[in-house]
Amino acid sequence: MKFNFKHIALALLGGATLFSCDLDEKFYSSVTPDTFITCPENTYAILCRPFTHWKWYLGAERWYLQELTTDEMTCPTRGNDFYNNGEYIRLQEHTWTGDDRHVKNVWDGTMSAIARTLEAKEDLSGVNYNAIGLSDEIKKDHINQLNAILGWYYMRGLDYFGGLPIFRSNNDAPCARSTDKETFEFCEDLFKNAIPSILPKSSLGEAQDGYIKKAAAAMMLAELYFNAEAYGGGDRYADCAAICEDLIRGEYGPYAIDNTWYGPHCFDNDKSTEAVWYVPSQNSKMEFNWYYRYFYNHQADKYFNCPFPASRYNGFILSPSREKEGGPVMDYKLGKSYEKYNDADLRKKPYVYHGNKEYEGMFCVGLQKNPYTGEVAIGQKDMAGKPVVLVDYVNITGNSSTMMDGSEVSGVRLVKMPIPNIDDKDLLWNPDYPCMRFTEVYYMLAECKWRAGDKKGAAQLINEVRKRNFANGNDPDPVTEANLDVYRMADEWQIEFLGEGRRRTDLIRLGLYTTESWWAHKPTDDTKKRFPLPSEAMAGNPLLKQNPGY
């Protein structure tokens, strides 16, 4: 949670006078990086530009397209709430258009991220670091962090839209889209050239500060290879596996799987041994809190015993496991997010905060009653005046279970980043948001081994992580050579990374995104593996060509 906030503040406020730089008045005939940057802090004011955008980028619409279009999460209509002209239904059904705001905002956010990064790189490239007391090594690190995050933004755009216009400078003229393969190779070159010059993490458990370390850049390249078939780069699983094995051996810095399931998500998760690249968040300082408004019921403050400063919208839920109360678990192979957790899984308990940063469970489910205060959340809409009992189905009438049949008590809610009580309210929003954590390396390597026919090796890697989710490490349903098929692989990605904004990418790679059914969703066609370019983008640049199927 400890991004260098003095650097972030400078980046947001433009206030170079916040620091002990040379404040003597100087006059220049022109403003260039060498004239503006007069002390080390100024370099971070520029370096931070694409990182502050990254914090925003990982939330809201980018998350919606990764989660609400899948079997993992959904947002049903609740009376007059969340119909929004059918936009959440279109996400679930894969019937979105280029005029939908979620699609438009992801395109705009991606292209503006690229522009911000190129601007920062151009500015820092012209700085004489030695003149302000910084080494050439630091300059190389900064420039290549920017190369890495530029490649990451292009990789995200490739994931959402396919090939993008490739810019190497903000002075480049508008251009047509490159192919998927060309965009893939552009990302690959950026990552491969950046990795050698980015500084590594120095010690195990060193707090992650939001900047890119060598291991994060290596994971970006591994992720690119992992999804290469979908990205136009062909089968690169062997290359992904090689990087993952190097990461596990510590060749990119010291990291390890956390000993507990909550370590990567807790109030001090920036110090987790598996924190590779986390969005910093701290109470009253660059809070990462967008999700709170959307996940929890209107009186969740009663359940958490914490007076939040913002209202709750009671929106996003885990995809339901049952059609109706008392009904059997649905027979879809995908989805049923809550039921995919074994009953012995420590994460499946209702979330309870015990104080002093200690908590248990990962879900809001059942009667929303705080076990310490006895206060009960009361319904405000269709359940007005009644205790809120969150249920694992979407069925207000008892007869119909569709995106139009939600109630304010529909759906289990995720509490992946813990929420304190009123006594510890200063801890609110202190958990950092994981963009990359080391468990991903184990799971990527496991899937690569599975694809190569080494099911035993794949199972061992997944089970090494799974055991921390059970008392005394006693897993009642471990992965085995016999049960590890594509659906079990999809389930393992789901239960480990639930709500972390990656589900769509995983389903596409596994060949399940457009071919499988789940609650409120039927198979579509492969054109839906990409989103359409927004109408406004097409109108603004006539060189752009629309994706097939739109």
C-alpha positions as CSV (number, residue, x, y, z in Angstrom):
1,M,0.0,0.0,0.0
2,K,3.0,2.3,0.1
3,F,3.3,3.8,-3.3
4,N,5.6,6.8,-2.9
5,F,2.8,9.2,-2.2
6,K,4.9,12.3,-2.4
7,H,5.6,11.3,-6.0
8,I,2.0,10.6,-6.7
9,A,0.9,13.9,-5.1
10,L,3.3,15.7,-7.3
11,A,2.0,13.9,-10.4
12,L,-1.6,14.7,-9.6
13,L,-1.1,18.3,-8.4
14,G,1.7,19.4,-10.6
15,G,3.2,20.9,-7.5
16,A,7.0,20.8,-7.9
17,T,7.3,23.2,-5.0
18,L,6.2,20.4,-2.6
19,F,9.8,19.3,-2.4
20,S,13.1,20.7,-1.4
21,C,14.3,21.5,-4.9
22,D,16.1,24.7,-5.9
23,L,13.4,27.4,-5.7
24,D,15.6,30.3,-6.9
25,E,13.8,32.1,-9.7
26,K,15.2,31.2,-13.1
27,F,14.2,32.4,-16.5
28,Y,14.3,30.3,-19.7
29,S,13.6,31.0,-23.3
30,S,11.9,27.7,-23.6
31,V,10.7,24.8,-21.4
32,T,12.3,21.5,-22.0
33,P,12.8,18.5,-19.7
34,D,16.3,19.7,-18.8
35,T,14.9,23.1,-17.7
36,F,11.9,21.8,-15.8
37,I,13.5,18.8,-14.1
38,T,15.9,20.3,-11.5
39,C,15.8,17.6,-8.8
40,P,15.2,13.9,-8.5
41,E,11.5,14.2,-7.4
42,N,10.6,15.9,-10.7
43,T,11.5,12.7,-12.5
44,Y,8.9,10.8,-10.5
45,A,6.3,13.5,-11.3
46,I,6.7,12.4,-14.9
47,L,7.3,8.7,-14.3
48,C,4.1,8.5,-12.3
49,R,1.8,9.7,-15.2
50,P,1.1,6.3,-16.7
51,F,1.0,4.7,-13.2
52,T,-1.7,6.9,-11.8
53,H,-3.7,6.1,-15.0
54,W,-3.0,2.4,-14.4
55,K,-4.6,2.7,-11.0
56,W,-7.8,4.0,-12.7
57,Y,-7.5,1.5,-15.6
58,L,-7.7,-1.6,-13.4
59,G,-11.2,-0.6,-12.1
60,A,-14.6,0.1,-13.5
61,E,-15.2,-0.6,-17.2
62,R,-12.0,-2.6,-17.8
63,W,-13.1,-4.9,-14.9
64,Y,-16.7,-5.0,-16.2
65,L,-15.6,-6.4,-19.6
66,Q,-13.3,-9.0,-17.9
67,E,-15.8,-10.2,-15.3
68,L,-19.4,-9.3,-16.1
69,T,-19.2,-10.9,-19.6
70,T,-18.3,-14.3,-18.0
71,D,-19.5,-17.1,-15.9
72,E,-17.9,-15.6,-12.8
73,M,-19.7,-12.4,-12.0
74,T,-22.9,-10.7,-13.1
75,C,-25.2,-7.7,-12.5
76,P,-28.9,-8.5,-12.7
77,T,-31.7,-5.9,-12.9
78,R,-33.3,-5.2,-9.6
79,G,-36.6,-3.5,-10.1
80,N,-35.6,0.0,-11.4
81,D,-32.0,-0.6,-10.5
82,F,-29.2,-1.7,-12.9
83,Y,-31.3,-2.0,-16.0
84,N,-29.4,0.9,-17.5
85,N,-30.9,0.5,-20.9
86,G,-29.9,-3.1,-20.9
87,E,-26.2,-2.6,-20.8
88,Y,-25.4,-5.2,-18.1
89,I,-27.7,-7.7,-19.9
90,R,-25.8,-7.2,-23.1
91,L,-22.5,-7.8,-21.3
92,Q,-23.8,-11.2,-20.0
93,E,-25.4,-12.2,-23.3
94,H,-22.5,-11.0,-25.5
95,T,-24.7,-8.6,-27.5
96,W,-22.8,-5.4,-26.8
97,T,-22.3,-2.7,-29.5
98,G,-19.7,-0.1,-30.3
99,D,-22.1,2.5,-28.7
100,D,-22.1,0.9,-25.3
101,R,-20.3,3.2,-22.8
102,H,-18.3,0.3,-21.2
103,V,-16.8,-0.5,-24.6
104,K,-16.2,3.1,-25.4
105,N,-14.5,3.9,-22.1
106,V,-12.2,0.9,-22.4
107,W,-11.0,2.0,-25.8
108,D,-10.6,5.6,-24.7
109,G,-8.8,4.6,-21.5
110,T,-6.4,2.3,-23.4
111,M,-5.5,4.8,-26.1
112,S,-5.1,7.7,-23.5
113,A,-2.8,5.3,-21.5
114,I,-0.6,4.8,-24.5
115,A,-0.4,8.6,-25.1
116,R,0.4,9.3,-21.4
117,T,3.2,6.7,-21.4
118,L,4.7,7.9,-24.7
119,E,4.7,11.5,-23.3
120,A,6.4,10.5,-20.1
121,K,9.0,8.4,-22.0
122,E,9.8,11.3,-24.4
123,D,10.2,13.8,-21.5
124,L,12.5,11.6,-19.4
125,S,14.6,10.5,-22.4
126,G,15.8,14.1,-22.6
127,V,16.8,14.5,-19.0
128,N,20.4,14.5,-17.9
129,Y,20.0,12.3,-14.8
130,N,23.6,12.8,-13.7
131,A,23.1,16.6,-13.5
132,I,20.3,16.1,-10.8
133,G,22.2,13.4,-8.8
134,L,20.8,10.3,-10.4
135,S,22.7,7.5,-12.1
136,D,22.4,6.3,-15.6
137,E,21.3,2.9,-14.2
138,I,18.2,4.7,-12.6
139,K,17.5,6.4,-15.9
140,K,17.6,3.1,-17.7
141,D,15.3,1.7,-15.1
142,H,12.8,4.5,-15.5
143,I,12.8,4.5,-19.3
144,N,12.3,0.7,-19.3
145,Q,9.6,0.7,-16.7
146,L,7.8,3.0,-19.2
147,N,8.6,0.6,-22.0
148,A,7.1,-2.2,-20.0
149,I,3.9,-0.4,-19.0
150,L,3.5,0.7,-22.6
151,G,3.7,-2.9,-23.7
152,W,1.3,-3.9,-20.9
153,Y,-1.2,-1.3,-22.1
154,Y,-0.9,-2.5,-25.7
155,M,-1.3,-6.1,-24.5
156,R,-4.5,-5.1,-22.7
157,G,-5.8,-3.4,-25.8
158,L,-4.9,-6.4,-27.9
159,D,-6.8,-8.5,-25.5
160,Y,-9.9,-6.4,-25.7
161,F,-9.9,-5.2,-29.3
162,G,-7.3,-7.1,-31.3
163,G,-4.6,-5.2,-33.3
164,L,-4.2,-1.5,-32.4
165,P,-2.6,1.5,-34.2
166,I,1.0,1.4,-33.2
167,F,2.5,4.7,-32.1
168,R,6.1,5.3,-31.2
169,S,5.7,9.0,-30.4
170,N,2.9,11.3,-29.6
171,N,3.9,13.2,-32.7
172,D,3.0,10.3,-35.0
173,A,0.1,11.0,-37.3
174,P,-3.2,9.0,-37.0
175,C,-2.7,5.6,-38.6
176,A,-4.6,2.4,-39.3
177,R,-4.7,-0.6,-37.0
178,S,-1.8,-3.1,-37.1
179,T,-2.7,-6.8,-37.2
180,D,-3.0,-8.9,-34.1
181,K,0.4,-10.5,-34.9
182,E,2.1,-7.1,-35.5
183,T,0.7,-5.8,-32.2
184,F,1.8,-9.0,-30.4
185,E,5.4,-8.6,-31.8
186,F,5.4,-5.0,-30.8
187,C,4.6,-5.9,-27.2
188,E,7.1,-8.7,-27.2
189,D,9.9,-6.4,-28.3
190,L,9.0,-3.9,-25.7
191,F,9.1,-6.5,-22.9
192,K,12.2,-8.3,-24.0
193,N,14.1,-5.0,-24.4
194,A,12.9,-3.6,-21.1
195,I,13.6,-6.6,-18.8
196,P,17.4,-6.4,-18.6
197,S,17.5,-2.8,-17.5
198,I,14.6,-2.9,-14.9
199,L,15.9,-3.2,-11.4
200,P,14.9,-6.3,-9.4
201,K,13.3,-6.6,-6.0
202,S,16.0,-6.8,-3.4
203,S,14.6,-9.1,-0.7
204,L,11.7,-11.4,0.0
205,G,8.8,-9.6,1.6
206,E,10.1,-6.2,0.5
207,A,7.0,-3.9,0.2
208,Q,5.7,-3.6,-3.3
209,D,5.5,0.1,-4.1
210,G,3.5,0.2,-7.3
211,Y,6.4,0.6,-9.7
212,I,7.5,-2.2,-12.1
213,K,10.3,-4.5,-10.9
214,K,12.1,-6.9,-13.2
215,A,9.9,-9.8,-12.2
216,A,6.7,-7.9,-13.1
217,A,8.1,-7.2,-16.6
218,A,9.1,-10.9,-17.0
219,M,5.5,-11.8,-15.9
220,M,4.2,-9.5,-18.6
221,L,6.2,-11.3,-21.2
222,A,5.1,-14.7,-19.8
223,E,1.4,-13.6,-19.9
224,L,1.9,-12.4,-23.5
225,Y,3.2,-15.9,-24.5
226,F,0.6,-17.6,-22.4
227,N,-2.2,-16.0,-24.4
228,A,-0.3,-15.9,-27.7
229,E,-2.7,-18.2,-29.6
230,A,-5.5,-15.7,-28.9
231,Y,-3.3,-12.7,-29.6
232,G,-2.1,-13.8,-33.0
233,G,1.3,-15.0,-31.9
234,G,0.8,-18.8,-32.3
235,D,1.6,-21.5,-29.7
236,R,4.2,-20.0,-27.2
237,Y,3.4,-22.1,-24.2
238,A,6.9,-23.5,-24.0
239,D,8.3,-19.9,-23.9
240,C,5.8,-19.0,-21.2
241,A,6.8,-22.1,-19.2
242,A,10.5,-21.3,-19.4
243,I,10.0,-17.8,-18.0
244,C,7.8,-19.1,-15.2
245,E,10.4,-21.7,-14.2
246,D,13.1,-18.9,-14.1
247,L,10.7,-16.8,-12.0
248,I,10.2,-19.6,-9.5
249,R,14.0,-20.2,-9.4
250,G,14.4,-16.5,-8.4
251,E,16.2,-15.3,-11.5
252,Y,14.1,-12.2,-11.6
253,G,14.1,-11.5,-7.9
254,P,13.0,-13.2,-4.6
255,Y,9.3,-14.1,-4.6
256,A,7.3,-17.0,-3.1
257,I,3.7,-18.2,-2.7
258,D,2.3,-16.7,0.5
259,N,1.7,-19.1,3.4
260,T,-1.9,-18.1,3.8
261,W,-4.8,-17.5,1.5
262,Y,-5.4,-14.0,2.8
263,G,-1.8,-12.8,2.7
264,P,-2.0,-11.6,-0.8
265,H,-5.1,-9.6,0.0
266,C,-4.9,-8.4,3.6
267,F,-4.3,-4.9,5.0
268,D,-0.5,-5.3,4.7
269,N,-0.6,-7.2,1.4
270,D,2.1,-5.0,-0.1
271,K,4.5,-7.0,2.0
272,S,3.2,-10.4,0.9
273,T,5.9,-12.6,-0.6
274,E,3.8,-13.0,-3.7
275,A,3.1,-9.3,-4.3
276,V,4.6,-8.6,-7.7
277,W,2.8,-5.6,-9.0
278,Y,0.0,-4.1,-6.8
279,V,-1.9,-0.9,-7.1
280,P,-1.0,1.0,-3.9
281,S,-3.9,2.1,-1.7
282,Q,-4.0,3.7,1.7
283,N,-6.7,5.4,3.8
284,S,-7.2,9.0,2.6
285,K,-4.2,8.6,0.2
286,M,-4.9,7.3,-3.4
287,E,-7.6,4.9,-2.2
288,F,-8.5,2.0,-4.5
289,N,-12.2,1.8,-3.5
290,W,-14.4,1.8,-6.6
291,Y,-15.6,-1.7,-6.1
292,Y,-17.2,-1.0,-2.7
293,R,-20.1,1.0,-4.1
294,Y,-21.0,-1.7,-6.5
295,F,-20.7,-5.0,-4.6
296,Y,-22.4,-4.5,-1.3
297,N,-26.0,-4.0,-0.1
298,H,-27.5,-0.7,0.9
299,Q,-26.9,-1.3,4.6
300,A,-23.6,-3.2,4.4
301,D,-22.2,-0.6,6.9
302,K,-24.3,-2.4,9.5
303,Y,-22.9,-5.8,8.6
304,F,-19.3,-4.6,8.5
305,N,-19.8,-2.2,11.5
306,C,-18.0,0.5,9.6
307,P,-19.5,3.8,8.6
308,F,-18.5,4.2,5.0
309,P,-18.3,7.6,3.5
310,A,-20.1,6.5,0.3
311,S,-23.5,4.9,-0.5
312,R,-23.7,1.3,-1.8
313,Y,-25.4,0.5,-5.1
314,N,-26.0,-3.2,-4.4
315,G,-25.0,-4.3,-7.9
316,F,-22.3,-7.0,-8.7
317,I,-22.8,-10.5,-7.5
318,L,-21.2,-13.9,-8.0
319,S,-23.0,-15.8,-10.8
320,P,-25.7,-17.8,-9.1
321,S,-25.4,-21.5,-8.3
322,R,-29.1,-22.3,-8.1
323,E,-32.2,-21.3,-10.1
324,K,-34.4,-20.8,-7.0
325,E,-34.5,-21.3,-3.2
326,G,-34.1,-24.9,-2.3
327,G,-33.3,-25.9,-5.9
328,P,-30.4,-28.1,-6.9
329,V,-27.1,-26.7,-8.1
330,M,-27.4,-25.9,-11.8
331,D,-25.8,-28.4,-14.1
332,Y,-23.7,-26.0,-16.2
333,K,-20.1,-26.9,-16.2
334,L,-19.1,-23.3,-15.9
335,G,-20.2,-20.6,-13.4
336,K,-21.8,-21.4,-10.0
337,S,-19.0,-19.4,-8.5
338,Y,-19.8,-19.9,-4.8
339,E,-20.5,-23.6,-5.1
340,K,-17.1,-24.1,-6.8
341,Y,-15.5,-23.6,-3.4
342,N,-15.2,-26.8,-1.3
343,D,-17.2,-26.5,1.9
344,A,-14.0,-27.0,3.8
345,D,-12.3,-24.1,2.1
346,L,-11.4,-21.5,4.6
347,R,-12.4,-18.8,2.1
348,K,-16.0,-20.0,1.9
349,K,-16.9,-18.8,5.4
350,P,-18.9,-15.6,5.7
351,Y,-16.6,-12.6,6.1
352,V,-16.1,-11.5,9.7
353,Y,-13.6,-8.9,10.9
354,H,-12.3,-9.8,14.4
355,G,-10.1,-6.7,15.0
356,N,-6.4,-5.9,14.9
357,K,-6.3,-6.7,11.2
358,E,-7.6,-10.3,11.8
359,Y,-10.5,-11.6,9.8
360,E,-11.9,-14.8,8.3
361,G,-13.9,-15.7,5.2
362,M,-14.3,-14.0,1.8
363,F,-18.0,-13.7,1.2
364,C,-21.2,-11.9,2.3
365,V,-23.8,-14.6,2.3
366,G,-26.8,-15.4,4.4
367,L,-28.2,-13.2,7.1
368,Q,-26.3,-9.9,7.1
369,K,-25.9,-9.7,10.9
370,N,-22.7,-8.5,12.5
371,P,-21.7,-11.2,15.1
372,Y,-20.2,-8.6,17.5
373,T,-22.8,-5.8,17.5
374,G,-25.8,-7.8,16.6
375,E,-26.9,-5.2,14.1
376,V,-28.7,-6.5,11.0
377,A,-28.8,-5.0,7.6
378,I,-32.4,-4.1,6.6
379,G,-33.7,-4.1,3.1
380,Q,-34.4,-0.8,1.4
381,K,-36.0,-1.8,-1.9
382,D,-38.1,-4.9,-2.7
383,M,-37.2,-6.3,0.7
384,A,-37.9,-3.0,2.5
385,G,-38.1,-3.5,6.3
386,K,-36.9,-7.1,6.2
387,P,-33.6,-8.5,7.3
388,V,-31.2,-8.9,4.4
389,V,-30.5,-12.5,3.7
390,L,-28.2,-12.9,0.7
391,V,-29.0,-15.9,-1.4
392,D,-27.1,-17.8,-4.1
393,Y,-29.9,-17.4,-6.7
394,V,-31.6,-14.7,-8.8
395,N,-35.3,-15.3,-8.7
396,I,-37.6,-12.7,-7.2
397,T,-40.9,-14.5,-8.1
398,G,-39.9,-18.1,-7.4
399,N,-40.6,-19.1,-11.0
400,S,-38.1,-17.2,-13.2
401,S,-34.3,-16.8,-13.0
402,T,-33.1,-14.3,-15.6
403,M,-31.1,-11.1,-15.7
404,M,-34.5,-9.3,-15.2
405,D,-35.5,-11.1,-12.0
406,G,-33.1,-9.8,-9.5
407,S,-33.9,-8.8,-5.9
408,E,-31.8,-6.7,-3.5
409,V,-30.9,-9.9,-1.7
410,S,-29.9,-11.8,-4.9
411,G,-26.4,-13.1,-5.0
412,V,-23.4,-13.8,-2.9
413,R,-20.9,-10.9,-2.6
414,L,-17.2,-11.0,-2.7
415,V,-15.0,-9.5,0.0
416,K,-11.6,-10.2,-1.4
417,M,-10.0,-7.1,0.1
418,P,-10.9,-7.0,3.8
419,I,-13.0,-4.2,5.4
420,P,-12.3,-3.2,9.0
421,N,-14.8,-2.2,11.7
422,I,-15.3,1.2,13.1
423,D,-12.6,0.8,15.7
424,D,-10.0,0.3,13.0
425,K,-11.6,2.6,10.4
426,D,-8.2,4.1,9.6
427,L,-7.3,0.8,7.9
428,L,-10.2,1.2,5.4
429,W,-8.8,0.8,1.8
430,N,-5.3,-0.1,3.0
431,P,-5.3,-3.4,1.1
432,D,-3.6,-2.9,-2.2
433,Y,-5.1,-4.2,-5.4
434,P,-3.3,-7.1,-7.0
435,C,-2.5,-6.6,-10.6
436,M,0.1,-9.4,-10.6
437,R,0.8,-11.9,-7.9
438,F,3.2,-14.8,-7.9
439,T,0.5,-17.4,-7.7
440,E,-0.2,-16.6,-11.4
441,V,3.3,-17.9,-12.2
442,Y,2.5,-21.3,-10.6
443,Y,-0.9,-21.5,-12.5
444,M,0.5,-20.4,-15.8
445,L,3.3,-23.1,-15.5
446,A,0.7,-25.6,-14.4
447,E,-1.5,-25.0,-17.5
448,C,1.6,-25.1,-19.7
449,K,2.5,-28.5,-18.3
450,W,-1.1,-29.7,-18.6
451,R,-1.1,-28.7,-22.3
452,A,2.2,-30.5,-22.8
453,G,0.8,-33.7,-21.3
454,D,2.4,-33.5,-17.9
455,K,-0.8,-33.6,-15.8
456,K,1.0,-34.8,-12.7
457,G,3.4,-31.9,-12.8
458,A,0.5,-29.5,-13.3
459,A,-1.5,-31.0,-10.4
460,Q,1.5,-30.6,-8.1
461,L,1.9,-26.9,-8.8
462,I,-1.8,-26.2,-8.3
463,N,-2.0,-28.2,-5.1
464,E,1.0,-26.4,-3.7
465,V,-1.2,-23.3,-3.7
466,R,-4.5,-25.0,-2.9
467,K,-3.3,-26.5,0.4
468,R,-3.2,-23.1,2.1
469,N,-6.9,-22.8,1.7
470,F,-7.7,-25.7,4.1
471,A,-7.1,-26.2,7.8
472,N,-3.7,-27.9,8.4
473,G,-3.3,-28.1,4.6
474,N,-5.7,-31.0,4.4
475,D,-7.3,-30.5,0.9
476,P,-10.3,-32.9,0.5
477,D,-10.4,-32.5,-3.3
478,P,-6.9,-32.0,-4.7
479,V,-6.2,-31.8,-8.4
480,T,-5.1,-35.2,-9.8
481,E,-4.0,-36.6,-13.1
482,A,-7.4,-38.2,-13.4
483,N,-9.6,-35.1,-12.7
484,L,-7.5,-32.4,-14.5
485,D,-9.5,-31.6,-17.7
486,V,-10.2,-28.3,-19.2
487,Y,-13.2,-27.7,-16.9
488,R,-11.2,-28.4,-13.7
489,M,-8.5,-26.1,-15.1
490,A,-11.1,-23.4,-15.6
491,D,-12.4,-24.0,-12.1
492,E,-9.0,-23.6,-10.5
493,W,-8.4,-20.3,-12.2
494,Q,-11.8,-19.2,-11.1
495,I,-11.6,-20.0,-7.4
496,E,-8.1,-18.7,-7.0
497,F,-8.5,-15.4,-8.9
498,L,-12.2,-14.7,-8.4
499,G,-13.0,-11.1,-9.0
500,E,-9.4,-10.1,-10.0
501,G,-10.4,-8.9,-13.5
502,R,-9.0,-11.8,-15.6
503,R,-11.8,-14.3,-16.1
504,R,-12.6,-13.4,-19.8
505,T,-9.0,-13.8,-20.9
506,D,-8.7,-17.2,-19.2
507,L,-11.9,-18.5,-20.8
508,I,-10.9,-17.3,-24.2
509,R,-7.5,-19.1,-23.9
510,L,-9.2,-22.3,-22.7
511,G,-11.6,-22.2,-25.6
512,L,-14.7,-21.8,-23.5
513,Y,-15.7,-18.2,-23.8
514,T,-17.9,-18.4,-26.8
515,T,-18.7,-22.2,-26.9
516,E,-20.1,-22.8,-23.4
517,S,-23.4,-22.1,-21.6
518,W,-23.7,-20.7,-18.1
519,W,-26.4,-18.9,-16.2
520,A,-28.2,-16.3,-18.4
521,H,-25.8,-17.0,-21.2
522,K,-25.8,-19.2,-24.3
523,P,-22.9,-19.9,-26.7
524,T,-22.3,-17.1,-29.2
525,D,-19.6,-17.0,-31.9
526,D,-15.9,-16.3,-32.1
527,T,-16.3,-12.7,-33.2
528,K,-17.3,-12.0,-29.6
529,K,-13.8,-12.8,-28.4
530,R,-13.1,-9.1,-29.4
531,F,-15.1,-6.0,-28.6
532,P,-16.1,-3.6,-31.3
533,L,-14.3,-0.4,-31.9
534,P,-16.5,2.4,-30.6
535,S,-18.5,4.4,-33.2
536,E,-16.8,7.6,-32.1
537,A,-13.4,6.2,-32.6
538,M,-14.3,5.0,-36.1
539,A,-15.7,8.4,-36.9
540,G,-12.6,10.2,-35.5
541,N,-10.1,8.2,-37.5
542,P,-11.4,6.9,-40.9
543,L,-8.3,4.7,-41.2
544,L,-9.6,2.4,-38.5
545,K,-11.4,-0.8,-39.6
546,Q,-14.1,-2.5,-37.5
547,N,-13.7,-5.9,-36.1
548,P,-15.5,-8.8,-37.8
549,G,-19.1,-9.4,-36.6
550,Y,-19.9,-5.8,-35.8
